[in-house]
Amino acid sequence: MAIFPPHPQMPQQRTNSVPAPTAGNAAVSASARTKRLADRIRARFAQTLIGQDQLREALITTLVAGGHILIESVPGLAKTTAAQTLATSVSGSFRRVQCTPDLMPSDLVGTQVFDFAKQHFTTQIGPIHANFVLLDEINRSNAKTQSAMLEAMSEGATTIGGQRINLPKPFMVIATENPIEEEGTFTLPEAQMDRFMMKSIMTYPSVDEEQRMLALLATRGTDVADPALMSQDVLSIADVEFMRAEARRVHVSKAIMDYAVDLVSTTRGAGSHPIQGLASRVRLGASPRASIALIRIGQAQALLNGRDYVVPEDVKAFIHEVLRHRILLTFEAQADGVSTDQIIDSIVQTVPVP
């Protein structure tokens, strides 16, 4: 439910959008291939996860868009299972890191070890040097380790003993965190949060979904999904690179770019239709990385939906996941029980759609 009324001058009907460019045979073929690849990932999710369709689509879209994703939920909702399912659906390298307060940067990125036989240092790379890295309970790692993660996520490389080592491509971080436990945790700084393209929040399953989950476990005979026992119809690294390259070729009109900028600017109290009273609710709005993320997600969504151009619905498809961790609420808003998603709903209703 929106907490701010829509701007009185907001147009009630959508105006005609910019005409989309004609899709050629090559574009149609690329979209069809991308859809087939995405369906293969969805088929793998069907073997491990019941429900959570929004999370599944967020993971696939982030993969195609070339970003990183943060998953938040209370314990027991299969955050780790969802992350492992995506990572093992591709034939690239996969590493899981269980974050703890005593985890050091060298445990993550690697270190140099002196070889007495050869009388020189050798470099041993850490688990973050993989195509897919699952950082479980990321908010349990200390500030030094989080800083090492920030370098890897932002620059696609790590530094070991003064030597810069590039990470493999594609590189994707899937992080999980538990919002209710505070003992032994370190809150992620805004700079670290901003590096995640999306933040997805898992909710409790419905009664029907929980019953189906129990039926799946009874049929499978084990509580833990074993990738070795699952279908080996996995994507190759070349498939992922293909989808990412095709997503970057999706056409984005100036009207769509202006729309994304307008949405993000409104979170800062600006935009074409500023929201009255927003300053008392929002302490810090979204950064320009949010605009970039909206466009990249829009391109990926358009490609997955079989189009070679972006429409406003593509931009809005995951707007909550893109903005919720980039908007900081004031203490007054938190005391009043206002959520970031409510702020985003008000912004979407206020900003006119091209």
Number of C-alpha atoms within 10 A of each C-alpha: 8 15 14 17 12 18 17 9 9 14 12 9 9 9 10 8 13 13 8 14 10 10 12 9 9 9 18 15 13 20 22 17 18 25 17 13 19 19 14 16 23 19 14 20 21 14 15 22 22 18 17 19 12 13 20 21 16 22 25 18 24 24 25 27 25 22 22 22 24 25 25 19 18 16 12 8 16 16 25 19 15 19 26 22 23 19 25 20 22 21 17 20 17 19 17 19 17 12 24 17 15 11 17 18 20 17 15 21 22 20 17 14 11 11 11 8 6 8 8 10 13 13 14 13 18 17 19 29 24 21 20 27 23 25 24 22 21 27 25 25 25 21 17 13 22 23 16 19 22 19 15 21 21 13 10 17 20 25 15 18 12 7 9 10 15 13 17 16 15 19 23 23 24 27 25 24 24 18 14 9 12 11 7 11 19 15 15 17 12 12 11 16 17 23 21 26 25 30 25 22 19 16 12 13 14 10 9 10 15 14 12 15 17 13 12 18 14 11 9 14 10 10 11 10 17 10 15 8 8 14 11 13 13 17 17 14 15 13 16 22 16 15 24 23 14 20 27 18 14 20 17 20 17 10 15 24 17 12 23 24 19 21 29 25 22 22 26 19 18 15 16 16 20 18 21 12 10 21 15 12 19 21 16 15 21 21 16 13 17 26 23 16 25 31 23 27 31 30 30 32 30 23 31 25 15 18 22 28 23 25 23 16 13 22 26 17 16 22 23 20 23 27 29 20 22 26 23 19 20 16 14 13 17 14 8 10 9 16 14 20 18 16 23 22 16 19 27 18 15 24 22 21 23 15
